[in-house]
């Protein structure tokens, strides 16, 4: 399995952790998943994309109607991303 715990941990555990994360932690998770998606191949890519969708759902739950605007704003403020 992947050494990245975001990819290797059970989906149910990730979903539970997402709900408990601060906004910064949530956005950092999304950024890490995007990076993992770019590096993933075939079957792994589908797994990463499902986790990205789960993270997107949590962002939408916190910011209804804003789609991913809060995440994009956060990402622009990060000098190292």
C-alpha positions in Angstrom: 0.0 0.0 0.0 0.9 3.6 -0.2 3.1 5.1 2.5 0.8 8.2 2.5 -1.7 7.7 5.4 -4.2 9.8 3.5 -4.3 7.1 0.9 -3.7 4.0 3.0 -6.1 4.7 5.9 -9.6 3.3 5.6 -12.1 5.7 4.0 -14.3 5.7 7.0 -11.4 6.9 9.2 -10.5 9.7 6.8 -14.2 10.8 6.7 -14.2 10.9 10.5 -11.0 12.8 10.7 -12.1 15.3 8.0 -15.1 16.4 10.2 -12.8 17.0 13.2 -10.1 19.0 11.2 -9.7 22.8 11.4 -10.2 24.6 8.1 -6.4 24.9 7.6 -6.0 21.1 8.2 -8.8 20.4 5.8 -7.3 22.6 3.1 -3.8 21.1 3.7 -5.3 17.6 3.3 -6.9 18.7 0.0 -3.6 20.0 -1.2 -1.8 16.8 -0.3 -4.5 14.7 -2.0 -4.1 16.9 -5.2 -0.3 16.2 -5.1 -0.9 12.5 -4.6 -3.4 12.5 -7.5 -0.8 14.0 -9.8 1.7 11.3 -8.9 -0.8 8.3 -8.8 -1.1 5.8 -11.6 -4.2 3.8 -12.8 -6.0 2.2 -9.9 -4.3 4.4 -7.3 -5.6 7.5 -9.1 -9.2 6.4 -8.7 -8.7 5.8 -5.0 -7.1 9.3 -4.6 -9.9 10.9 -6.6 -12.5 9.3 -4.4 -10.8 10.8 -1.3 -10.6 14.2 -3.0 -14.3 14.0 -3.6 -14.9 13.2 0.1 -12.7 16.2 1.1 -14.6 18.4 -1.4 -17.8 17.3 0.2 -16.6 18.4 3.6 -15.5 21.8 2.3 -18.9 22.3 0.7 -20.6 21.3 4.0 -18.6 24.0 5.8 -19.0 26.6 3.1 -22.4 26.0 1.4 -22.8 27.4 -2.0 -19.1 28.5 -2.3 -17.9 25.4 -4.0 -14.1 25.4 -3.5 -13.6 29.1 -3.4 -12.4 29.1 0.3 -9.9 26.4 -0.6 -8.6 28.3 -3.7 -8.3 31.5 -1.6 -6.4 29.6 1.1 -4.1 28.0 -1.5 -3.3 31.5 -3.0 -2.2 32.7 0.5 0.2 29.8 0.9 3.7 30.9 -0.3 5.1 27.3 -0.5 2.3 25.5 -2.3 
